[in-house]
Amino acid sequence: MIKEGFASQRKNLIKEYTADLVVVGGGMSGVCCALTAARAGIKVILVQDRPVLGGNASSEVRLWILGATSHMGNNNRWAREGGVIDEILVENLYRNKEGNPLILDTILLEKVYEEKTITLLLNTSVYQIDKGDDRHIQAVRGFCSQNSTEYYLKASLFCDASGDGVLAFQAGASFRMGAESPDEFGEGFAPDIEDYGELLGHSLYFYTKDVGKPVKYVAPSYAMKNVGELPAIRKYNVKDHGCSLWWVEHGGRLDTIHQSEDIKWTLWSVVYGLWDHVKNSGQFPEAENLTLEWVGTIPGKRESRRFIGDYILRQQDLVDQNEHFDAVAFGGWAMDLHPADGVLGDNPSCNQWHSKGIYQIPYRCFYSKDIENLFLAGRIISASHVAFGSSRVMATCAHGAQAVGMAAALATQLGIKPRAIAEEENIKELQIRLNRVGQSIPRVHLEDPTNKMKKARVETDQRLVLSEIPFDGSWKPLSVSSAQLLPLQKDTNYTFHALFQAKQSTTLQVQLRESSKAFNFTPDVLLEEITIELREGEQEVEIAFSKALKADQYGFLCFMANEAVAIKTSQSRITGILSLFNHQNPAVSNFGRQDPPPNIGIESFEFWTPERRPKGENIALKIKPSLDVFRPDNIRNGKLRPTLQPNAYVAALESDQVTIDIYWDQLQEVGEIVLFFDPDYDHPLESSLWGHPENASPFCISHYKLINCGTTLLSSVEENHQTINRFILDKPLLTKHLQLVLERPNKNVPCSIFEIQCF
């Protein structure tokens, strides 16, 4: 029993913690920042004002995590974000391929729980800061209503990943809220503020369930009447639920921070009014047995404050794919702006324009120009409204937040502030450390001086020299133009053989294309076109090109649409090889090509995109000269995914097992070995609702052995599904010879690996 008498003084609820880094906000950005920083060796406090982690991806909101892959609807090949966000999405696939957001909650909580240098404070709202001086945060104060405790959190560094910038705002950091005029940054896509509005709104989702018998519905009194008259409601399909209802949006003409509760009530009225319309208007007889299973209580917020760093990301950075000396992350979602009136207005629900490829995000966007110990992460980073339309999506936000976590660790270890990391020597060290853990910063491939593989010799008894993609698949009708994406060599004239089935005598146009920028996957340069005469029936045809690529890069062998023709495909799936199709994906404003209005600073081009598995078979081909690009030496080139070339070692198609030997001329002390497998970076891995055909990438090695000097077994792994496998040895070993034995992951997929690192 506890008994206390009267106390005349206010009782103290304060509990004090100290760390190297305090991260405010436990969405995907805050989680990836905290995990990266903790794994890099510093002490972290992660503060989240909700009972679960994940923010808009959590079971409280239920939005799928997406980024540069854009539902496989754009030309950004192998563009899924790497590092911690990849680890989370791959783990979610393994445990939760059906897309249950409750399972994602548990994965995020587990990841944070397992890092012993992270102190996690859930249900804790930061309400006040203390400053050491005008440009320095000393501590933050938070309150947890669940345990009646006030927290006083001190650190050398702080990261605001709160979404609204609750920490940065209280600290007095410069920010913007709303849209710039077109002439401020020369952004042609900047909206007409009066007509279109300045802010993107909130969305609220709901789930339905078929209970097998008729269900009555009586709407609450606050449900909106006559919802069926809203133009946006005409697109509603009773099969849609969850984040497929992203267009149920409102609030862009209000204060999306301080009027957020008002926006929520309006969205509730729309949702319950919509369901009243569905159940009681008589227009949806297929909904008779449906009931509302879940309606969100927290709307998904898109936009509020954007804080100012030493650089403001803008439209031209995205469209022109500008190079930045301090690139630490990348984006690739469309510039995606929404009308402020949302579901209550007459404008289309969104206005999306894509770039031809992914773009770099500079480190200078990730810290406040005013507050010397404050990092920025998530949607509040330094960007114009137009650039924000792309950088705001969760996987992009999380990817950038990983750079913040690593920068915080580096700053702690060097005893410097965030701005100093942008200096040349420090930024190179940050980029090396990020790429070491899978960040894959585009066009930044620095030599890692600590990686002992740079001194090694790599040998194997066999490798894939691709002379044929086997003719063992189905017939693919050329109802849309189709292409095989191949890693070709410069100044080489290629000849291909393909197998066709024609319903009648006809001609077929075959094209050889490349990208105007070698690192892109938009086939906007036509090198040569050949006309093939086909007779009725099945036939093999030789296609010989006289033109060649001017650089080592991916080329596109394009078979243009002809309804009378089908082409033979292959069951073989190979790392770094893809088939593409000039088809449409209206969900991301892909209608086969984009032709923006003139003078908005955005390019016209075609979309050539893959099909999701189990579709998307490669086109069967004979290739001459053979493609000898899958060499074992690729595993030490520092590139962790396909870029200009596959950058992978791939075994022969017929091999069930392969041994990779690593030799050094002198004894090496090795304490850590890191393996980078192929998680299929082209697959978006949407975290919720969508669902996926497998629970692991078909390219990822699941069974392998790591052996020292051919005799001592270091590790035998039988159920791997993760991209990065890291072995930290209890005691460093002295060796001149390591072996890696890989087993084929799938009957139609040869062994492959991107990288081996030794430290």
N, C-alpha and C positions, 0 to 999 in steps of 0.2 A: 504494500500500500504506500502511496505517496500522499503526503499532506503538506500543504504550504499555507502559511498565514498571509495576512495582508502585506503588500509591498508598496511603498509610496513612490518608488522610482520605476521608470519604464524598464521592463525586462528585456534582456538581450537575446535575440534569436540568431545572432551572427555566428557563422562557421567560416573560418578563413582557410583558403588554399593558395599555394604559390606554385607556379609552373614556368617553363620557358615560353610557352605559347598558350594563349587563351583563344579558342575558336568559338565565336558566337553564331549559332545556327547549325542545326543538325540535319539539314537536307543533304542531297547527294554531294553538294560542294563541300559542306562542312565535314561530312564523313570522310570523303577522299582526302581532304586537306589534313585532317587529324591523323588518319591512318598513315599517310605518307610521312608526316613529320615524326610520328612516334617510331616508325620503323627506321627512320634515319637517325634515331638516337636521342631525341629530346623529349622532355616531359610536357604533356599536353592536357589541358582541360577543355572538354567539349560541352558546350552549354546548349541545350535544346528546350524550347518552350512547349513542346508537345510530348505525349507519353511514348511515342515511337520515333524512330529515325526515318529519314528518307524524304521529308517534305512533300512535294507534289507527287513523288513516286510512291509514297507510303499508302497503307490501307485507308488512311483518313481522306485522301484525295483521289488516288488510283489512276494517275497519269503514267503512261509508259515512258521509259527512259529512251530518248533518241538523241542523235547528234548528226554528224556529217553524213551518215549512211542514208538518212531520210527515207526510211522504208524501202531501200533499194530502188528509189524512184529518180535518182539523179546520176550524173556521170562520175561520181566520186568512188572509184574502185578501191577496195581494200582499205576503207577509210574509217572503220570503227575505232573508237578511241582506245588507246592502250593503257597499260599500267594498272592501277588499282581499280579503276572503273571497269576495265576489261575483266579483271579477276572477279568482281562482283557479278557482272552480267553472265559470265561463263558459269559461275557457281549457281546462279539463279536458274540458268538453263538446265544444269545437271539435276537440281532438286525440284524444279518447278517449271518444266517446259510448257505447262498449261497456262501459266501466267496468273497465278493466284497472288494478289498483292500482299496477303497476310504472310505468305511464305517469305516474300522479299523482306518484310519487317524483321523476321527472325534472322535472316542472313546478315542484315546490316547490324543488328544488335550483337550477333555472335562475333562478327569481325571486330567491332569495337571492344567487346568484352574480352577478347583474347589478347588484346594489346595491353600489357600490364602497366605501361607508362601513360595510359590515357585515363583520366578521371572523367567519367560521364555523369552529367547532371541533367536528368530528364525533368520535364514539367517545370522548368526553371526559366523565368522571364527576366532578362536584363532590363533594368529600369533606370539605372543611373551609372555614371562614370565619375571617376576621380582623375584629375589631371595633375601631373607633376609640374608642368608648365604649359604654356599656350599650345605647344606642338608635340606634346608627349602625354600619352595615356599611362596612368599609374596603376589603376585597378578598375574593375567593374563590379557592380552590385546586382545580384539577382535574387529573386524570391521564388521558392517552390511552395505552391499552395498545398501540395499533397503531404508534405512533412513539416509544414509551418517553420521552414528554415530560411533564413536570409544568408546568402553567400557573399563573401568578400574575396574577389579573385584577383590576385596580383601576378604580373608577368612582365617580362622585358618586351615581349612582342604580342600583338593582338591581330586577329583576323576577323573581319566582319563578313560572315557568310549568311546573314540573317534574311536576305531577300529584300527587305525594306531599308537596310542600312541603319538599324537602330543604334548601333555603336558609333559608326562614322558620323551620323547626324548629330548625336549628342556631343561628339568630340569637336564639332564645328568644321568638319571637312567640307570642301567645296563640292557641290553636286548640281546636277541638272535633273529636271523632271518634265517630260514632254518632248515635243519634236522641234528640231532646228528648222529654220527656213532653208529652202534649196540653195541659197547663195552663201550661207555661212561657211559651209565646207565644200561647196560645189557639188552637192549631192542631188542628182536629178530625180531620185526616187523619194525625196523628202515629201511628205504628204501636204495636201491643201488642208491646213489646220481647221479652217472654218467649216468646210464640208465634211472632211474625213475624220477630223479629231486628232488629238495629240497622244492619247494613251491607249494601250491595249487593255482590255477588260479582264474580268475574272470569268471562269467557267465552273459549272457545278454538274457533276455526273450522277447518274443513277443506274442501278441494275434491276432487271426484271427476272421473274422465274415462272415457269409453267408448272402449275400444281395439279394438272390433270383433270380439273373440273372448273366450272364457271366461278369467277371471283367478282364480287360486287365492289364498287369503289365509290366512296363519298368523299368529295374534296373538302379540305379544311377551308374555313372562311377567308383565309388570306390568299387562297389560290386565285391566280389571275383569270378573269373571265374572257371568253372569246379568244383564247390563245390560237385557235385554228385559223384566225384571220391574219396572224403574223406571217409575212412572206417567208421567213426562214423555216417555219414549221412545215412548209410544204415538202421539204426534203426528208422529213422524219420517216424512218422505217422501223417497224416494231421489233425487227431483229437487232437493231442497234442498241447498245447500252455501253456503260463505262465511258472511256475516253474517246470512243467513236462519236460522242456527243460534245466534242470540243467546241462546236459552234453555238452551244447554249451559253452565250457570253454576254456580259453586261458590265458597265461601269466606267467606260473610257472617257466619259465627260465629267466624272466625279473625281474626288480626291481618293485615289486607290489605296491610300494608307489610312487616313482618318475616317473615311466613309466606307471602309471595307465591310463593316457589319450591315450598313444600309444596302450595299450591293448584294450581300448574301441574302437578305430578306427578299429583295426583288427576284433573285435567281430562284429561291425557294418558291416564290409565287408563280414563276414561269414553269418550273418543273412540275409542281402539283397541278397547275392549270393545264399543262400539256397532257399529263396522265388522265385528268378528267376528260379532256377532249378525246383521248384515245379510247377510254373505256365507255364513254357515255354519248359520244356523238353519232354512233352507228356507222362511222366510216372505216372502222378497223375491226371487223368481225374476227379476224385472226388473233385478236388480243383477249378473247373472251376468257381464256383460262390463265391469263397472266396476272401476276401480282407484283407490286413493288417490293423487291427484296432488300434494297438498300438505296438510300439517298444521301449524298454527301452533306456533312455538317460544316465542312471547311471548303470554301471555293478555292480552286487553283488560281493563284495570282500570277499574271504575266509581267506586269510592269509597274514600277514606282520610281524610286530615285536611282540615278546613275552617278557615281562619284568620279571625281576628276583625278587622274594620275598624271604622270609626266608625258603621256601620249594618249590621244583620243582615237580609238579605232573608228574608221569611217568607211563609207560605201566603196571608195576607190581601193581600199586595202583588200576588200573582198573580191571585187570584180577583176581588178588588175593582178591580184595575188602578189601584192608587193612583198619584197624581201625586207626583213627586219633583222638587224644584227643580234637582237635580244629575243628572238622567237623562242617561246617555251611551250606553246600549245597550238592547236589548230581548230578551225571550225569548218563547216561545210553545209549546214542547214541553209535553206533558201533565206533570202531577205524577205521576211514574212511579217507583214503589217496587217493589222485588223482594224476595221472601222470602229470608231469609238462607241457608236450606238449599239453594236452587237446584234443580238437577236431581236431587239426592238426596232431596228432600222431597216432601210430598204437596200443598202449596199450589199454586195457579195460578202460572205463571212470572212474572207481573207484575200490578200493580194500578195502573191508569192512570185519572186523572180530568183532564178538560180545563177550561180557563177559556173564557169567551165570546170572548176576543180576546187580543191580545198585551199584554205588560206591560213597564213601564219597569224598568231596573236602574240604581240610583243609583251615582254615582262613588264614594261613601263605602264601597262594598263592595270596592273595587279597591286598597286600600292597607292596610297593617298599622296598627292603632291604637297599636302599641308601638314599632315600628322606624321611625324617622323618614324613612329613605330607601329603603323597601322597598315596591314595588308587588306586587300579587297578580293573577294571571291564570289563566284556565282553571277547572277544577273545584274549586280550592281557595279560591275567593273567599268573602267573608263572607256566609253563608247558613245558614238552618236546614236540617235534614235533609230536611224536606218540600219546601222551596223548591229545595234542591239537586236533588231528583228531576227538576226541569225544567231548571234552569240548567246542569246538568252536560254536556249534549250538545254535540258539537264545534262546530257552526256558531254556537251561542249563545256558547260559550266564546271562539271566535275573534273574534266581533263585539265582545265586551267587551274583549278583549286589544288590539284596534285603538285603543280609547279610552285604554288604558294607554300604548300607544306614542306617541300624540299628546300625552297629559298629560306624559310624560317629556320630550318635545321642548319643550313649553311651560315646564315647570319649569326645564329647562336654560337656556332663553333668558331667563327672568325671574330666575334665580338663587334659586329657592325650592324648598321641599320638597313632597312629594305632598299633605300635608294642606292646605297653603295654596291649592292649586288649587280646593278646595271652597268658597272664599270667593266671594261673589256675582259680583264683577267678573271673576275668573279663570275661574269655571265657565262663564260666558256666552261668554268667548273660546274656551274649549275646545269648547263645543257648536257654535259657529260654525265653528271649524276642522274639526270632525268632519263636520258636514253638508256642508261645502265639498268633502269627498272621498268623499261618498256614504254616510255612516253612516245617514242617515235615522232620527234619533231620534224615536220616536212622540210626537206632540203638542208637539214642540219645533221651532218654525219661526222662528228669530230672523233679523232683518234683518242681512245681511252688509254692513257699511258700505264694504268695499273693492271690492265687486262693481259695476262700472260699468254693468251692465245695469239697475240700479235707476233710472238717469237716462235710459235709452234709450226710444225709441218703436219698437214692433215692428209691422210691416205685412206682409201677404201678399195675394196676389190671390185666394185661396180658402181655405176651411176646411170641415170636416165639420159640417154642421148635420143631426143624425140624425133624419130623419123616417121612415126605413124601414131595417130590417135585411133585406136582400134575401131573397126566397123562392126560393132556388136550391139548397137543401140536400136532405137525405134526410128520410124520415118517421121520427120518433122516437116509439116506443110509450111511452105514459105508464104503464109498468109500475111505476114509482116516481114520486112527486111530483117535478116538475121546475119550475125557476124561471129567469127571466132577471133578472140583476142589472143595474140601470140607475141612472145618476146623475141623480136627480130634484131638482126645485126645490121649495122650500117653498110652501105655500098655492096649489098648482097642481093642478087637477083634470085627470087624464090619461085619454085614451081610446086604446085599443089595438085593432088588428085582427090576428087570428091565423088560421091556416089549419089545419083539422082534418080528419081522416079517421076516420070512425066505422064500426065493424063492424055496428052496430045502433043503433036509437034509444036514447038514453041521456042522462043529465044529467052535467055536469062542474062541479065546484067550482073557481072561480078566486078567488085571494086577493091582496090588496095588503098587504104587510107592510113593517115597518122594524125597525131595531135600537133597543133601549131606550137604548143609548149610541150616539150618532151615528157615532162613529169605529169601531164594531164592524161585523162582518158576520154576526152571529147574528140571524136574523129572528124575534125573540121577541115582537114586538108586531104583532097583527093589527089592521089599520086597517079593512078592509072585505072581505066575502066576497060573491061573486055566483054565482048558479046559472045555468048556460047549458044550454039545451035543444039537443041535437044530434040530427039525423036520420041515418039510414044514408047513408054515402057521404062525399064531399068537400065542404067548405063553409068559407067565410070568415065569421068571427063578430066583431062589434063588442063590445068590453068597455069599458064606461064607468064610471068610479069617481066617486062623489060626495064621498069623503073625500080629504084631502090630507096630505102630510107637513108637520110643523111646522118643519122645518129643511132646509137644503140638505144632502142626504146620499143615500147609495145606498138605493134601494127594491127590493123583491123582488116581481116579478110571478109568482105561484106557481100552477101548474096541478096540481091534486091528482090523485093516482093514480087511473087508470081503465083497466083492462085492455082495454076495448073501443075505446079512443081512441088515435090517434097524432097528433102535432103536427108541422108543417112546420118544418124547421130551415134555417139559412143557412150557406153556405161562407165568408162574410165573418168575418174575425177583426179585432177593433178594440181598440186600446189602451184599457184601462179598462172593457171590457165583457166579461162572463162569463156562461155558463150554469151552473146549479147543480142538484144532484140530492140528494134525501133518501135516498141509498143508504148502504150500510155499508162500512166498512173495518176488519175485525176486527183487522188487524195493529197498529192503534193504538187499539184499544178503542172504535171507532166502530161502534155497532150501530143507526144511524139516529137515536138519541137517547141521552142519558145520564141515568140516574136514580140518583144516589148514595144511599147509606143516609142516614137523617136524622141531623142533629147532627154532620156531619163538615165543615160549612162550605163545601160545594161545591154549585153550582147545577145544576138540571135544565134541559136544553134540547135542541133538535133539532140535528142536523148537516145542513147543506146544503153540499155540496162539489162541485168540478168533476170532470170526467173528464179523463184524460190524453189529450193528442194522440196519434194523429190523431183520436180521439173528441173530444167536448166542443164540438160545433158550437153556435153561438148559436141561440136560438129566433128564427125569422123573425117580424117584427112590423112593422106600421105604427104610428107613434107620433104622437100629437097632444096638445098642441103639441110641436113638434120639440125635441130636446135640443140646445141651443146652448151646450155646455160645453167645447168643444175649441178655444177661442180662441187666437190666437197670443200673447196677453199671458201665457198660462200659463207660457211659457218663462222668465219672470223673476219667478215667485212664490216661488222658493226651495224648492219641494216636488218631490221627485225620484221620486215614485211615486204611485199612486192612494191617496187618504185619504178625505176626505168627498166628493171629486169626482175625476175622472181626473187633473187637474193636468198634462195634456199638450196640446200642439198636435197636432191630427190633420188631415190633408188630406182633401179630398173623396174618396169611395170610388172614383170613376172616374178620378182623376188619376194619371198615371204619374210625374209630376215636379212639384215645387213649389219656389218661391223664397221664402225668408224674408228680409225687409229689416230691418236694424237701423239706426236713425238716432239721432244725438245733435244737439242744437242747437249745441253747441260742440265744437271739436276735443278728442279724447280720446287720451291716450297709452296704448296697449294693448300689453302684453308677453306676455300669456298668455290663451288662449281655451280654454274647456273645454266640451265637448258631452256631454250625458247622454241616451243612447238607452234604448230599452225592451228589457231582457233577459228579459222575462216573469218578474217577481218572484213569480208564483204557482207556477211550476214548481220543485220541490224541488232538482233537479240532483244527486241522490245521486251521490257520487263514484265508487263502485265497484259492481260486480255487477249493479246494476239495469238499466242500459242506457236509452237515450233515442232517440226517433224521428228527431231532427235533430241536426246538429252546430252549430247556431246558432239563437238565438231567431228565430222567423218575424217578429217585430215589429221586430227590430233593423235599423237602416239600415246597409247594407253599402257602398253607393256614394253619395258626396256630394262637393261642392266648397265650399270656403271662399274667398270673394273679398273683396278690399278695394276699396271705392268702385266696385264693379261692373266693374272693369277689371283689377286685379292679382290673379292667382291666388296665394293663400297656400298652399293644399293641395288636392290631388285624391286622394281615397281610394277604392279599388275593392274591397277585400276586408276590410272591418271586421266584426268579430263581437263586440267588447267594448262594455260599457256606457258607460264613460267614455273619451272621446278628448280628450287634453290636448295642446295646441300651445303650446310655449314658443318664442317668436320669437327669432332670433339678435339682432335689434335691435328695440326697441319701435317701433311705428309710430304716426303721428299720423293719426287718421281721424275722420270724422263719419258714415261709412256702411260697414257690413259686410253681405255677402250670404252666405246659406247655401242651397245648391241640393241638395235631397234627391231621390233616386230611389226609387220604390216597391220595398220589399224582397221582395215576394211578390205574385203575381197576385190573391190574396184578402185582402191586407193593405195598407191605405193607409199613406202616410208618416206618421211620428209622431216627436216628440221631447219629452222632459220639460223640459229646462233648457239654457240657454246662460249661461255665466259669462264675464266679461271682467275682467281685472285689469291 
